Amino acid sequence: MKNLIFAALLVLVSLPSFALEFGIDRLRDPEVSAKLQNKNLAVLTHAAAKTKTGIHLIDELYNNYKLVKIFAPEHGLRTMADDWVGDGVDEQTGLPVISLYKRGARAPAPADLVGIDAIVVDLQDVGVRYYTYFSTIAEVMKVAAAQNIEMIILDRPNLLGGLIVEGKVLDASLAGSFTAYHTVPTRHGMTLGELAQMVNAEKKFGAHLTVIAASGWNRESLLNNFDREWIAPSPALIDIEQVGLYAMWGTLENFNIAVGRGATNEMSFKVIGAPFITVAESKILARDLNALGFSGVNFSAYSWDVTRATHAGKRANGVIIEWDGSEVRTDEFTYKVASTLVRLYSTRLNLAQMSPASYGSASMVNAIKKLTPWSEYRKIIDEELAAFKNRRLPYLIY
């Protein structure tokens, strides 16, 4: 796939131009190792947290330092769960695992942190606001700050690159939810370490935060240039193409529209459709979406049996996308595809399900519902993005 878009504050970083290393790959660096020695460590991580040689973070910390507790985010620890996750015990180390994705708890309780000196974090983010790992980090950081526990983030590159910023900046009145935590654009172009620095300062958490930066990464670097195995960070992103598609139209899950989630997830975000769309109408939908003129993108009529999530157990008709990896302005794509669905199926779509927090604001949702031309609404987004690019400057590492 060519031209893929995948593209208190102590930053232990020098950025020489040699082979790329993620934060997790630098655990043996003397200055990093010194931060971990002689401390009771907890870890917040998941299945994708492996070094370039394939060693999981938990095993690396357990074998070389004093790891005493594990926190797990949405989707679990060494698993790919897609529902609430309970507390448990890590089978390989015998350490207690505290789930931060269970009913009534998305952050550690104060009692969970007794005796902990530092929390090491390594999570693979995907570069969009509505992905939940940043929210989890922020909530953990807030609790850790109250108990003077250091947060050590092992940083990773942004899968969508660090230069391009797109999408409505989240309205402040909508901030704070699990999928809309802070006032950033949909595609923010920041790493988790950079986002942590921003939220720590702007929300005045006062956390003792250390970011172990990736070395050898530049903001324009693309993920398909990285010599590293892709490990799914969540069940519906089993290949790297799905990360780009998730950024392009992941918010369409706010409709009563199926997006390809299933038992094996190989179709996730590669299709959209619904039982209320007929086979004949799916051909019209493909025609109208192709008429939007996005370079490198082609839509074809497609039908499939939905096995999970919206419309599970039913036959859906809609479209399948073919994308050559060329750069697509993601907010424009989302806006125009959603507007096309509203225009064609306004009486059948559950428009009440369009979450303002997912799109960034109620004004954007209303503009889509009213079929306001993109050229008019784009002015609002572009002005906000220019201000955000300046606002994020103090927190950029790379």
The 8 nearest C-alpha neighbors of each residue, nearest first, counted from 0:
[[1, 324, 323, 3, 2, 223, 240, 325],
 [0, 2, 3, 324, 323, 325, 223, 4],
 [1, 3, 325, 324, 4, 0, 326, 323],
 [4, 2, 324, 5, 1, 6, 325, 0],
 [6, 5, 3, 326, 159, 2, 221, 324],
 [6, 4, 159, 222, 221, 158, 3, 160],
 [5, 4, 221, 160, 159, 222, 158, 3],
 [8, 207, 208, 9, 206, 205, 209, 149],
 [7, 9, 208, 209, 10, 207, 196, 210],
 [8, 10, 209, 7, 11, 210, 208, 207],
 [11, 9, 210, 12, 209, 211, 8, 212],
 [12, 10, 211, 9, 210, 212, 13, 209],
 [13, 11, 212, 10, 14, 211, 214, 213],
 [12, 14, 15, 214, 11, 212, 215, 213],
 [13, 15, 214, 215, 12, 16, 216, 397],
 [16, 14, 17, 215, 13, 214, 18, 216],
 [15, 17, 215, 14, 18, 214, 216, 19],
 [16, 18, 215, 15, 19, 214, 14, 20],
 [19, 17, 215, 20, 16, 214, 216, 15],
 [18, 20, 215, 214, 216, 17, 21, 213],
 [19, 21, 214, 213, 24, 18, 215, 22],
 [20, 22, 213, 155, 24, 23, 154, 214],
 [23, 21, 153, 213, 154, 211, 212, 24],
 [22, 24, 21, 25, 153, 26, 50, 56],
 [25, 23, 21, 50, 22, 20, 26, 51],
 [26, 24, 28, 22, 23, 27, 31, 21],
 [27, 25, 28, 31, 24, 32, 23, 22],
 [26, 28, 25, 32, 29, 31, 24, 30],
 [27, 29, 25, 31, 26, 30, 32, 33],
 [30, 28, 32, 31, 33, 27, 26, 34],
 [31, 29, 33, 32, 28, 34, 11, 27],
 [32, 30, 34, 28, 33, 29, 26, 27],
 [31, 33, 29, 35, 34, 30, 27, 26],
 [32, 34, 30, 31, 36, 35, 29, 28],
 [35, 33, 31, 32, 36, 30, 38, 37],
 [36, 34, 32, 33, 38, 37, 31, 64],
 [37, 35, 33, 38, 34, 32, 64, 65],
 [36, 38, 35, 39, 65, 64, 33, 34],
 [39, 37, 36, 116, 40, 35, 65, 117],
 [38, 40, 115, 116, 65, 66, 67, 117],
 [41, 39, 66, 117, 118, 38, 67, 115],
 [40, 42, 68, 118, 69, 67, 66, 119],
 [41, 43, 119, 69, 118, 120, 70, 44],
 [44, 42, 70, 120, 71, 69, 119, 121],
 [43, 45, 121, 122, 71, 120, 42, 48],
 [44, 46, 76, 47, 77, 48, 71, 122],
 [45, 47, 77, 48, 76, 78, 232, 44],
 [48, 46, 230, 232, 45, 49, 231, 123],
 [49, 47, 46, 56, 55, 45, 121, 122],
 [50, 48, 55, 54, 53, 56, 47, 51],
 [49, 51, 53, 52, 54, 24, 23, 55],
 [50, 52, 53, 227, 49, 24, 54, 20],
 [53, 51, 50, 54, 49, 24, 227, 55],
 [52, 54, 50, 49, 51, 55, 228, 48],
 [55, 53, 49, 50, 52, 56, 59, 58],
 [54, 56, 49, 58, 57, 48, 59, 53],
 [57, 55, 59, 58, 48, 49, 60, 54],
 [58, 56, 60, 59, 55, 61, 42, 66],
 [57, 59, 61, 55, 56, 60, 62, 54],
 [58, 60, 56, 62, 57, 61, 63, 55],
 [61, 59, 64, 57, 63, 58, 62, 66],
 [62, 60, 58, 66, 59, 63, 64, 57],
 [61, 63, 59, 60, 58, 64, 65, 57],
 [64, 62, 60, 61, 59, 65, 58, 66],
 [63, 65, 60, 61, 66, 62, 36, 35],
 [66, 64, 39, 40, 61, 67, 38, 60],
 [67, 65, 40, 61, 41, 60, 64, 68],
 [66, 68, 40, 41, 65, 39, 94, 69],
 [69, 67, 41, 95, 94, 66, 96, 42],
 [70, 68, 96, 42, 41, 95, 43, 97],
 [69, 71, 43, 97, 96, 98, 42, 99],
 [70, 72, 98, 76, 75, 43, 99, 44],
 [73, 71, 99, 75, 100, 74, 98, 135],
 [72, 74, 100, 75, 99, 71, 84, 131],
 [75, 73, 80, 79, 81, 72, 233, 78],
 [76, 74, 71, 78, 73, 72, 80, 84],
 [75, 77, 45, 71, 78, 46, 44, 74],
 [76, 78, 46, 45, 75, 79, 47, 89],
 [77, 79, 76, 75, 80, 46, 74, 45],
 [78, 80, 74, 234, 233, 75, 81, 77],
 [81, 79, 74, 82, 75, 78, 84, 234],
 [82, 80, 74, 79, 234, 83, 73, 233],
 [81, 83, 80, 84, 74, 73, 100, 101],
 [82, 84, 101, 100, 85, 102, 81, 73],
 [85, 83, 101, 100, 98, 75, 82, 86],
 [86, 84, 98, 101, 87, 83, 97, 100],
 [87, 85, 97, 98, 96, 84, 88, 95],
 [88, 86, 96, 95, 85, 97, 89, 98],
 [87, 89, 95, 96, 94, 93, 90, 86],
 [90, 88, 93, 94, 91, 92, 96, 95],
 [89, 91, 93, 92, 88, 94, 87, 95],
 [90, 92, 89, 93, 94, 58, 88, 57],
 [93, 91, 94, 89, 90, 61, 58, 88],
 [92, 94, 89, 90, 88, 91, 95, 96],
 [93, 95, 92, 89, 88, 68, 96, 67],
 [96, 94, 88, 68, 87, 69, 89, 97],
 [95, 97, 69, 87, 88, 70, 86, 89],
 [98, 96, 70, 86, 71, 69, 99, 95],
 [97, 99, 71, 86, 100, 85, 70, 84],
 [100, 98, 105, 72, 106, 71, 104, 101],
 [101, 99, 73, 105, 98, 72, 84, 83],
 [100, 102, 83, 84, 104, 99, 85, 103],
 [101, 103, 104, 100, 83, 105, 84, 85],
 [102, 104, 101, 105, 100, 99, 106, 83],
 [105, 103, 101, 106, 102, 99, 100, 107],
 [104, 106, 99, 100, 135, 101, 103, 107],
 [105, 107, 139, 99, 138, 104, 108, 135],
 [108, 106, 111, 109, 139, 99, 105, 142],
 [107, 109, 111, 110, 106, 112, 142, 104],
 [110, 108, 111, 112, 107, 113, 142, 146],
 [109, 111, 108, 112, 113, 107, 114, 115],
 [112, 110, 108, 109, 107, 113, 97, 115],
 [113, 111, 110, 115, 109, 114, 107, 108],
 [112, 114, 110, 115, 111, 109, 116, 146],
 [113, 115, 112, 116, 39, 111, 40, 110],
 [116, 114, 39, 112, 113, 117, 40, 41],
 [117, 115, 39, 148, 38, 40, 149, 114],
 [116, 118, 149, 40, 148, 150, 115, 41],
 [119, 117, 41, 150, 42, 40, 151, 149],
 [118, 120, 42, 151, 152, 43, 150, 41],
 [121, 119, 152, 43, 42, 44, 153, 151],
 [120, 122, 44, 153, 48, 152, 43, 123],
 [123, 121, 44, 124, 48, 45, 120, 132],
 [124, 122, 232, 47, 125, 121, 155, 48],
 [123, 125, 126, 122, 132, 191, 157, 130],
 [126, 124, 158, 127, 242, 157, 123, 130],
 [125, 127, 157, 159, 124, 158, 186, 188],
 [128, 126, 186, 185, 129, 130, 125, 246],
 [127, 129, 185, 130, 179, 186, 184, 126],
 [128, 130, 178, 127, 179, 131, 357, 185],
 [131, 129, 128, 127, 132, 178, 125, 133],
 [130, 132, 134, 178, 133, 129, 177, 135],
 [133, 131, 135, 134, 130, 136, 124, 122],
 [132, 134, 136, 135, 131, 137, 191, 130],
 [135, 133, 137, 131, 132, 136, 180, 177],
 [134, 136, 132, 138, 133, 137, 139, 131],
 [135, 137, 133, 139, 134, 138, 140, 132],
 [138, 136, 140, 134, 135, 139, 133, 141],
 [137, 139, 141, 135, 140, 136, 106, 134],
 [140, 138, 136, 142, 106, 141, 137, 143],
 [139, 141, 143, 137, 138, 142, 144, 136],
 [140, 142, 138, 144, 139, 143, 204, 137],
 [143, 141, 139, 145, 144, 140, 138, 146],
 [142, 144, 148, 140, 146, 145, 141, 147],
 [145, 143, 206, 147, 141, 146, 142, 140],
 [144, 146, 142, 143, 147, 141, 148, 206],
 [145, 147, 143, 144, 148, 142, 109, 112],
 [148, 146, 144, 145, 143, 149, 207, 206],
 [149, 147, 143, 117, 116, 146, 144, 150],
 [148, 150, 117, 207, 208, 118, 151, 147],
 [149, 151, 208, 118, 117, 209, 207, 119],
 [152, 150, 209, 119, 210, 118, 120, 208],
 [153, 151, 120, 210, 154, 119, 211, 192],
 [154, 152, 22, 211, 121, 23, 120, 210],
 [153, 155, 22, 212, 192, 152, 213, 211],
 [154, 156, 21, 213, 22, 190, 157, 153],
 [157, 155, 190, 158, 154, 213, 216, 160],
 [156, 158, 190, 160, 159, 126, 161, 189],
 [157, 159, 5, 160, 125, 6, 222, 126],
 [160, 158, 5, 6, 157, 126, 4, 161],
 [161, 159, 6, 157, 158, 5, 219, 218],
 [160, 162, 188, 218, 189, 163, 219, 157],
 [161, 163, 218, 160, 188, 219, 164, 189],
 [164, 162, 188, 161, 165, 160, 187, 186],
 [163, 165, 187, 186, 188, 162, 384, 184],
 [166, 164, 186, 330, 184, 185, 163, 187],
 [167, 165, 185, 330, 184, 186, 168, 380],
 [166, 168, 184, 359, 380, 169, 185, 358],
 [169, 167, 184, 183, 359, 182, 166, 170],
 [168, 170, 359, 182, 183, 167, 184, 171],
 [169, 171, 172, 173, 360, 359, 182, 168],
 [172, 170, 174, 173, 182, 169, 181, 175],
 [171, 173, 170, 174, 169, 175, 360, 182],
 [174, 172, 171, 170, 356, 175, 169, 179],
 [175, 173, 180, 181, 171, 179, 172, 176],
 [174, 176, 180, 179, 181, 173, 177, 178],
 [177, 175, 179, 180, 178, 174, 173, 134],
 [176, 178, 179, 134, 180, 131, 175, 135],
 [179, 177, 129, 131, 176, 180, 130, 128],
 [180, 178, 176, 174, 129, 177, 356, 181],
 [179, 181, 175, 174, 176, 134, 177, 178],
 [180, 182, 174, 183, 179, 175, 169, 198],
 [181, 183, 169, 171, 168, 170, 174, 184],
 [182, 184, 168, 169, 181, 187, 185, 128],
 [185, 183, 168, 187, 166, 167, 186, 169],
 [184, 186, 166, 128, 127, 187, 167, 165],
 [187, 185, 127, 165, 184, 164, 188, 126],
 [186, 188, 184, 164, 189, 185, 183, 127],
 [189, 187, 161, 164, 163, 162, 186, 160],
 [190, 188, 187, 161, 193, 157, 194, 191],
 [191, 189, 157, 193, 192, 156, 194, 155],
 [190, 192, 194, 193, 195, 154, 133, 189],
 [191, 193, 195, 190, 194, 154, 210, 152],
 [192, 194, 196, 190, 195, 191, 394, 395],
 [195, 193, 191, 197, 196, 192, 190, 198],
 [196, 194, 192, 198, 193, 197, 199, 191],
 [195, 197, 193, 199, 194, 198, 394, 200],
 [198, 196, 194, 200, 195, 199, 394, 201],
 [197, 199, 201, 195, 200, 202, 196, 194],
 [200, 198, 204, 196, 197, 203, 202, 201],
 [201, 199, 203, 197, 198, 202, 196, 204],
 [200, 202, 198, 203, 199, 197, 204, 196],
 [201, 203, 198, 204, 200, 199, 197, 205],
 [204, 202, 200, 201, 205, 199, 198, 206],
 [205, 203, 199, 206, 202, 141, 144, 200],
 [204, 206, 203, 144, 199, 207, 200, 7],
 [205, 207, 144, 204, 208, 140, 199, 7],
 [208, 206, 7, 149, 150, 205, 144, 8],
 [209, 207, 150, 8, 206, 7, 149, 151],
 [208, 210, 151, 9, 10, 8, 150, 152],
 [209, 211, 152, 10, 192, 212, 151, 153],
 [212, 210, 153, 22, 11, 154, 152, 10],
 [213, 211, 154, 12, 22, 210, 214, 11],
 [212, 214, 21, 22, 20, 154, 155, 216],
 [215, 213, 14, 20, 216, 19, 212, 21],
 [214, 216, 19, 16, 17, 14, 18, 15],
 [217, 215, 214, 19, 213, 220, 218, 156],
 [218, 216, 220, 219, 397, 215, 161, 156],
 [217, 219, 161, 220, 162, 160, 397, 216],
 [218, 220, 217, 160, 162, 161, 221, 6],
 [221, 219, 217, 218, 6, 160, 216, 222],
 [6, 222, 220, 5, 223, 224, 160, 4],
 [221, 223, 5, 224, 225, 6, 158, 220],
 [222, 224, 225, 221, 3, 5, 6, 226],
 [223, 225, 222, 221, 226, 220, 227, 5],
 [226, 224, 222, 223, 227, 221, 19, 220],
 [227, 225, 224, 228, 223, 19, 51, 222],
 [228, 226, 225, 51, 229, 224, 223, 52],
 [227, 229, 230, 226, 51, 225, 53, 49],
 [230, 228, 231, 227, 239, 238, 237, 47],
 [231, 229, 47, 232, 228, 237, 46, 238],
 [230, 232, 237, 233, 236, 47, 229, 234],
 [233, 231, 47, 123, 230, 236, 46, 234],
 [234, 232, 231, 236, 235, 79, 74, 237],
 [233, 235, 79, 236, 237, 231, 81, 264],
 [236, 234, 264, 267, 233, 237, 260, 265],
 [237, 235, 241, 238, 231, 234, 233, 242],
 [236, 238, 231, 235, 234, 265, 239, 264],
 [239, 237, 236, 240, 241, 231, 229, 242],
 [238, 240, 241, 242, 237, 236, 229, 243],
 [241, 239, 242, 243, 238, 244, 324, 236],
 [240, 242, 244, 239, 243, 236, 238, 245],
 [243, 241, 245, 240, 239, 244, 236, 246],
 [244, 242, 246, 241, 245, 240, 247, 5],
 [243, 245, 247, 241, 246, 242, 268, 248],
 [246, 244, 249, 242, 243, 247, 248, 241],
 [245, 247, 243, 244, 248, 249, 329, 127],
 [248, 246, 329, 244, 245, 333, 332, 243],
 [249, 247, 333, 250, 245, 251, 246, 244],
 [248, 250, 245, 251, 246, 252, 247, 268],
 [249, 251, 252, 248, 253, 357, 358, 333],
 [252, 250, 253, 249, 254, 248, 256, 337],
 [251, 253, 250, 254, 256, 249, 258, 255],
 [254, 252, 353, 251, 352, 250, 354, 255],
 [255, 253, 256, 252, 352, 251, 353, 349],
 [254, 256, 349, 348, 309, 253, 257, 252],
 [257, 255, 254, 273, 272, 252, 258, 271],
 [256, 258, 309, 272, 271, 273, 259, 310],
 [259, 257, 271, 268, 270, 260, 267, 256],
 [258, 260, 267, 266, 270, 268, 257, 261],
 [261, 259, 267, 264, 307, 258, 235, 308],
 [262, 260, 307, 264, 306, 263, 259, 305],
 [261, 263, 264, 306, 307, 260, 265, 305],
 [262, 264, 261, 265, 260, 266, 235, 234],
 [265, 263, 261, 267, 260, 235, 266, 262],
 [264, 266, 263, 267, 237, 235, 261, 259],
 [267, 265, 259, 269, 264, 268, 270, 260],
 [266, 268, 259, 260, 264, 269, 265, 235],
 [269, 267, 258, 270, 259, 244, 245, 266],
 [268, 270, 266, 267, 320, 319, 259, 244],
 [271, 269, 319, 258, 268, 259, 318, 320],
 [272, 270, 258, 257, 317, 318, 256, 259],
 [271, 273, 317, 316, 257, 315, 256, 318],
 [272, 274, 315, 275, 256, 316, 276, 257],
 [275, 273, 315, 276, 314, 316, 313, 272],
 [274, 276, 273, 277, 347, 315, 316, 272],
 [277, 275, 274, 273, 316, 280, 281, 317],
 [278, 276, 280, 279, 316, 281, 275, 274],
 [277, 279, 281, 280, 316, 276, 282, 302],
 [280, 278, 277, 281, 282, 283, 276, 300],
 [279, 281, 283, 277, 282, 278, 276, 284],
 [282, 280, 317, 284, 278, 300, 283, 279],
 [283, 281, 300, 285, 280, 284, 279, 286],
 [282, 284, 280, 286, 281, 285, 287, 279],
 [285, 283, 281, 287, 282, 286, 288, 280],
 [286, 284, 282, 298, 288, 299, 283, 287],
 [287, 285, 283, 289, 284, 288, 282, 290],
 [286, 288, 290, 284, 289, 285, 283, 291],
 [289, 287, 285, 290, 291, 286, 284, 298],
 [288, 290, 286, 291, 287, 292, 298, 297],
 [289, 291, 287, 292, 288, 286, 293, 285],
 [292, 290, 289, 288, 293, 287, 335, 336],
 [291, 293, 290, 289, 294, 288, 296, 297],
 [294, 292, 296, 291, 295, 327, 289, 332],
 [295, 293, 296, 292, 325, 327, 326, 297],
 [294, 296, 323, 322, 325, 293, 297, 324],
 [297, 295, 322, 294, 293, 321, 323, 298],
 [296, 298, 321, 320, 289, 322, 299, 295],
 [297, 299, 320, 285, 319, 318, 289, 321],
 [300, 298, 318, 285, 319, 301, 320, 297],
 [301, 299, 318, 282, 281, 285, 317, 319],
 [300, 302, 318, 317, 319, 316, 299, 303],
 [303, 301, 316, 315, 317, 314, 300, 304],
 [304, 302, 315, 314, 305, 316, 301, 313],
 [303, 305, 314, 313, 315, 306, 312, 302],
 [306, 304, 311, 312, 313, 307, 314, 303],
 [307, 305, 261, 311, 312, 262, 304, 308],
 [306, 308, 261, 311, 260, 305, 262, 309],
 [309, 307, 311, 310, 260, 306, 261, 257],
 [308, 310, 257, 311, 256, 255, 307, 305],
 [311, 309, 313, 312, 305, 308, 257, 273],
 [312, 310, 307, 305, 306, 308, 309, 313],
 [313, 311, 305, 306, 310, 304, 314, 307],
 [314, 312, 311, 305, 310, 304, 315, 274],
 [313, 315, 304, 274, 303, 305, 316, 312],
 [316, 314, 274, 273, 303, 272, 302, 304],
 [317, 315, 302, 272, 273, 276, 278, 301],
 [316, 318, 272, 281, 301, 271, 300, 302],
 [319, 317, 300, 301, 299, 270, 271, 285],
 [318, 320, 270, 299, 298, 301, 269, 300],
 [321, 319, 298, 269, 297, 270, 322, 318],
 [320, 322, 297, 296, 298, 323, 319, 269],
 [323, 321, 296, 324, 295, 320, 297, 325],
 [322, 324, 295, 325, 0, 1, 296, 321],
 [325, 323, 3, 322, 2, 1, 0, 326],
 [326, 324, 2, 295, 323, 3, 327, 4],
 [325, 327, 4, 324, 328, 3, 2, 295],
 [328, 326, 329, 325, 293, 332, 294, 247],
 [327, 329, 331, 330, 332, 326, 165, 247],
 [328, 330, 247, 332, 331, 327, 333, 246],
 [331, 329, 166, 333, 332, 328, 334, 165],
 [332, 330, 334, 329, 333, 328, 335, 373],
 [331, 333, 329, 335, 330, 334, 336, 247],
 [334, 332, 248, 330, 336, 331, 335, 247],
 [333, 335, 331, 337, 332, 336, 330, 338],
 [334, 336, 338, 332, 337, 333, 331, 339],
 [335, 337, 339, 333, 338, 334, 332, 340],
 [338, 336, 340, 334, 339, 335, 333, 341],
 [339, 337, 335, 341, 367, 340, 336, 370],
 [340, 338, 336, 342, 337, 341, 335, 343],
 [339, 341, 337, 343, 338, 342, 344, 336],
 [342, 340, 345, 338, 344, 339, 343, 337],
 [343, 341, 339, 340, 345, 344, 338, 370],
 [342, 344, 340, 341, 345, 339, 284, 338],
 [345, 343, 347, 341, 346, 340, 342, 348],
 [344, 346, 341, 348, 347, 342, 343, 340],
 [347, 345, 344, 348, 349, 341, 343, 350],
 [348, 346, 344, 345, 349, 275, 350, 255],
 [349, 347, 345, 350, 346, 344, 255, 254],
 [348, 350, 351, 352, 255, 254, 347, 353],
 [349, 351, 352, 348, 353, 254, 345, 368],
 [350, 352, 349, 353, 354, 254, 348, 253],
 [353, 351, 350, 253, 254, 349, 354, 255],
 [354, 352, 253, 351, 350, 254, 355, 364],
 [353, 355, 356, 357, 352, 253, 358, 364],
 [356, 354, 361, 360, 358, 357, 359, 364],
 [357, 355, 359, 354, 358, 173, 179, 360],
 [358, 356, 354, 355, 359, 250, 129, 179],
 [357, 359, 355, 356, 360, 363, 354, 364],
 [360, 358, 169, 356, 167, 357, 355, 168],
 [359, 361, 355, 362, 363, 170, 358, 356],
 [360, 362, 355, 364, 363, 365, 359, 356],
 [363, 361, 365, 360, 364, 366, 355, 359],
 [364, 362, 366, 365, 361, 360, 367, 358],
 [363, 365, 361, 367, 366, 362, 355, 368],
 [366, 364, 368, 362, 363, 367, 369, 361],
 [365, 367, 363, 371, 369, 364, 368, 370],
 [368, 366, 370, 364, 338, 365, 369, 371],
 [367, 369, 365, 366, 370, 364, 341, 338],
 [368, 370, 366, 367, 371, 365, 338, 364],
 [371, 369, 367, 368, 338, 366, 372, 342],
 [370, 372, 366, 369, 367, 373, 375, 376],
 [373, 371, 374, 375, 370, 376, 366, 367],
 [374, 372, 376, 375, 377, 371, 331, 335],
 [373, 375, 377, 372, 376, 378, 371, 331],
 [376, 374, 373, 377, 372, 378, 371, 379],
 [377, 375, 373, 378, 379, 374, 372, 380],
 [376, 378, 380, 374, 379, 375, 373, 381],
 [379, 377, 381, 376, 380, 375, 382, 374],
 [380, 378, 377, 382, 376, 381, 383, 375],
 [379, 381, 377, 383, 167, 378, 382, 384],
 [380, 382, 384, 378, 383, 379, 377, 385],
 [383, 381, 385, 384, 379, 380, 378, 386],
 [382, 384, 386, 380, 381, 385, 387, 168],
 [383, 385, 387, 381, 386, 382, 380, 388],
 [384, 386, 382, 388, 383, 387, 381, 389],
 [385, 387, 383, 384, 389, 388, 390, 382],
 [388, 386, 390, 384, 389, 385, 391, 383],
 [389, 387, 385, 391, 390, 386, 384, 392],
 [390, 388, 387, 386, 392, 391, 385, 393],
 [389, 391, 387, 388, 392, 386, 393, 394],
 [390, 392, 388, 389, 394, 393, 387, 395],
 [391, 393, 394, 389, 395, 390, 388, 387],
 [394, 392, 391, 395, 390, 197, 389, 396],
 [393, 395, 392, 193, 391, 197, 196, 396],
 [396, 394, 392, 193, 393, 397, 391, 189],
 [397, 395, 394, 193, 212, 10, 192, 12],
 [396, 395, 217, 218, 216, 14, 212, 161]]
